Amino acid sequence: MSSLTPSNSSLNILTISEHDDKTNPMIPKPPSLLLTSRTPILKEENVLRIVPRPKLNLPNENDMFDTDIEYSYQCFVPLQKVLQTGPNCGLAALAMASSVGPVQLAIEDLYKEALEKGFTKKGEMFSVENLYLLAESKLSNWFTIRHYGGGLLKHQEMIFNALKAGSIILVPYDADKNNTPCCKRGYSAHWAVLCGLLIKKDGSKFVAARQGKSKYVVSWNFLNLHKSNENLFDLNPDNVGQGDYILPDGGVKEGLSGKFIILKLKDQ
């Protein structure tokens, strides 16, 4: 499968806020609306488009944030879902992120290049830097790509502003049995794609996320994701000695802990 699968090149950001700029005549006043778990938040009649561009393939009615919390602000960039096969969750995350650009990458092509570069054996990506280099080699014509360390909390304002502007963020974390963020020292290291921001009325922040084991968009508490991202220290002992994974110098901690990648379309 070619990595140059055509897709829509224009980004579509869907947002609702109680605090939008009312002085800007180009931005209509959003509807007075509180959304619940019974109200799909991606119904177009309920959403203010702050970037009026040709729409991507939007998730269907059942593909909504898995939460019953009411928010005062929401923004979301639709991504094409890509399901992983085996341990290639990082490659699936990068393939999903690419779908907001003019080409969508295929996992098969990403795996081939990662294998050639010595980044992986079975599709695993235990290095943020290596996934960044892979993204640069495939997407730098259309995206500005940066990787960061020091933890999500340290960079929270940059992350929130990036999500509000429609950027996509790749984040490694520990996945619980339902794939939500947890803290297991990295024993269940996984990759997620952040594609939106949700702010509760009390000011607490949530992020919209996809990951390669589910077709659904979900919302996670930002602080929980930060803690999960920071606690990536070790390879699962059950996998030690198998010789089937590529680990960077310094192991899982050096490769993943406190790190993430931001992809921003160059025409944003």
C-alpha positions in Angstrom: 0.0 0.0 0.0 1.4 3.4 -0.9 2.0 5.9 1.8 0.6 8.6 -0.5 -3.0 7.9 -0.1 -5.0 11.0 -1.0 -6.9 12.7 1.7 -8.5 16.1 2.2 -5.7 18.7 2.8 -7.8 21.3 4.6 -8.1 21.2 8.4 -11.5 21.4 10.0 -11.7 22.4 13.6 -14.9 22.0 15.5 -15.4 24.1 18.6 -17.9 25.3 21.2 -17.1 27.8 23.8 -18.9 30.1 26.3 -16.0 32.5 26.0 -15.5 33.0 22.2 -14.5 36.5 21.0 -17.8 38.3 20.5 -16.1 41.3 19.0 -14.8 39.5 15.9 -17.5 39.8 13.2 -16.0 36.8 11.4 -16.8 34.5 14.3 -20.6 34.1 14.9 -21.8 33.8 18.5 -21.9 30.1 19.4 -25.2 28.5 20.3 -26.2 28.4 23.9 -25.7 24.7 24.5 -24.6 22.3 27.2 -23.8 18.8 25.9 -24.3 15.6 27.7 -23.4 12.0 27.1 -26.7 11.7 25.3 -25.9 14.4 22.9 -23.2 13.6 20.3 -20.9 16.6 20.4 -20.0 16.3 16.7 -23.5 17.0 15.4 -22.7 19.8 13.0 -25.7 22.0 13.8 -24.4 22.2 17.4 -20.9 23.2 16.5 -19.3 26.5 15.6 -16.7 26.1 12.8 -13.9 28.5 13.5 -12.0 27.4 10.4 -14.5 27.3 7.4 -12.8 24.8 5.2 -13.9 21.6 3.3 -14.8 19.0 5.9 -13.0 15.8 6.5 -14.8 12.5 7.0 -16.4 13.1 10.4 -16.9 10.4 12.9 -20.3 8.8 13.0 -22.9 9.5 15.7 -21.6 6.7 17.9 -18.0 7.9 17.7 -18.2 10.5 20.4 -16.2 11.4 23.6 -16.8 8.7 26.1 -18.0 11.0 29.0 -21.0 12.4 30.7 -19.2 15.5 31.9 -20.5 18.9 30.7 -18.0 21.4 29.3 -17.8 25.1 28.8 -15.3 24.8 25.9 -14.7 22.1 23.3 -12.6 21.9 20.2 -11.9 18.8 18.1 -10.1 17.9 14.9 -11.6 14.8 13.2 -9.0 12.1 12.5 -9.4 8.9 10.4 -9.2 6.0 12.8 -6.4 3.5 12.2 -6.4 0.3 14.2 -3.1 -1.3 15.2 -2.0 -4.9 14.5 0.4 -6.2 17.1 2.6 -3.7 19.0 2.6 -1.0 16.3 0.6 1.5 18.3 3.1 4.3 17.7 2.9 3.8 13.9 -0.9 3.7 14.1 -0.9 6.9 16.0 1.3 8.6 13.4 -0.9 7.3 10.6 -3.9 8.8 12.3 -2.1 12.1 12.8 -1.2 12.3 9.1 -4.9 12.1 8.1 -5.4 15.8 8.6 -2.9 16.5 5.9 -2.9 16.0 2.1 -1.7 12.4 2.3 -2.5 9.7 4.8 0.3 7.4 5.7 -0.1 3.6 5.8 1.1 1.6 8.8 2.8 -0.8 6.3 5.0 1.9 4.8 5.8 3.4 8.2 6.8 0.0 9.5 9.0 -0.7 6.4 10.9 2.6 6.9 11.2 2.2 10.7 12.6 -1.3 10.2 15.1 -0.1 7.6 16.3 2.7 10.0 16.7 0.3 12.9 13.9 1.9 15.0 11.8 -1.3 15.4 11.6 -5.0 15.0 7.9 -5.8 15.3 6.4 -2.3 15.0 7.1 -1.2 18.5 8.3 2.4 19.0 10.0 2.9 22.4 11.6 6.2 21.4 9.8 9.5 21.0 12.9 10.8 19.1 12.7 7.9 16.6 9.0 8.4 16.0 9.7 12.1 15.5 12.5 11.3 13.0 10.1 9.0 11.2 7.4 11.7 11.1 9.9 14.2 9.8 11.0 11.9 7.0 7.4 11.3 5.9 5.5 14.5 6.7 7.9 17.5 6.8 6.6 18.8 3.5 3.2 19.5 5.1 3.7 19.7 8.9 6.0 21.5 11.3 7.0 18.8 13.7 8.6 19.2 17.1 9.3 16.9 20.0 9.6 17.9 23.7 10.6 16.6 27.1 10.1 17.6 30.7 6.5 16.4 31.0 3.1 17.5 29.8 2.5 19.7 32.8 5.5 21.8 32.2 4.3 22.5 28.7 0.6 22.6 29.4 -0.1 26.1 28.1 1.7 25.3 24.9 -0.2 22.0 24.6 -3.6 23.7 25.2 -2.8 26.4 22.6 -1.6 23.9 20.1 -4.8 21.9 20.4 -7.0 25.0 20.2 -5.2 25.9 16.9 -5.8 22.4 15.5 -2.4 20.8 16.0 -2.1 17.1 16.7 -0.1 15.6 19.6 1.4 12.2 19.9 1.8 11.1 23.5 3.2 7.8 25.0 1.5 6.7 28.2 0.7 3.6 30.3 -2.6 2.0 29.2 -5.0 0.3 31.7 -7.2 -2.6 30.7 -9.7 -0.2 29.1 -6.8 1.8 27.5 -7.2 4.8 29.7 -4.1 6.4 31.3 -2.7 4.6 34.3 0.6 4.2 36.1 2.3 0.9 35.8 5.9 2.0 35.4 5.7 1.6 31.7 4.7 -2.1 31.7 1.8 -1.3 29.4 3.4 1.5 27.4 1.1 2.6 24.6 0.7 5.6 22.2 -2.2 8.0 21.8 -3.1 10.9 19.5 -4.5 14.0 21.1 -6.9 15.8 18.7 -8.9 18.2 20.9 -9.3 20.1 24.2 -12.3 20.1 26.6 -12.5 22.5 29.5 -14.9 21.8 32.3 -16.9 24.6 34.0 -14.6 24.4 37.1 -11.6 24.9 34.8 -10.3 21.4 34.8 -8.8 20.3 31.5 -9.5 17.1 29.4 -8.1 16.1 26.1 -9.8 14.3 23.2 -7.8 11.2 22.2 -7.6 8.3 19.8 -5.5 5.2 20.2 -5.0 2.2 18.0 -7.0 -0.4 19.9 -10.4 1.4 19.6 -12.5 3.1 16.9 -13.8 5.6 19.4 -12.7 9.1 20.4 -12.5 9.4 24.2 -11.8 12.2 26.7 -9.1 11.9 29.4 -8.2 14.1 32.3 -5.1 16.0 31.4 -3.4 15.6 34.8 -4.0 11.8 34.7 -2.4 11.6 31.2 0.5 13.7 32.5 1.2 11.3 35.4 0.9 8.3 33.1 3.3 9.8 30.6 5.8 10.7 33.3 5.8 7.2 34.9 7.1 5.3 31.8 10.3 3.8 33.3 10.7 0.1 32.4 9.9 -2.6 29.9 7.4 -5.1 31.1 9.4 -8.0 32.8 7.3 -10.5 30.8 9.0 -9.1 27.7 12.5 -8.9 29.0 14.8 -11.4 27.3 12.6 -12.0 24.3 15.0 -10.0 22.2 12.2 -8.9 20.0 12.2 -5.1 20.7 14.4 -2.2 19.9 15.1 0.0 23.0 17.0 3.3 22.9 20.0 3.9 25.1 18.6 4.5 28.6 15.7 2.2 27.9 12.0 3.0 28.2 12.6 5.9 30.6 15.0 7.7 28.3 12.9 6.9 25.2 9.4 7.8 26.4 9.1 9.3 29.9 7.8 12.9 29.9 8.1 13.2 26.1 5.7 14.0 23.3 5.5 15.2 19.7 3.4 18.1 18.2 2.5 18.2 14.5 1.2 21.4 13.0 0.0 21.8 9.5 2.1 24.4 7.7 -1.0 26.3 6.3 -2.5 26.8 9.8 
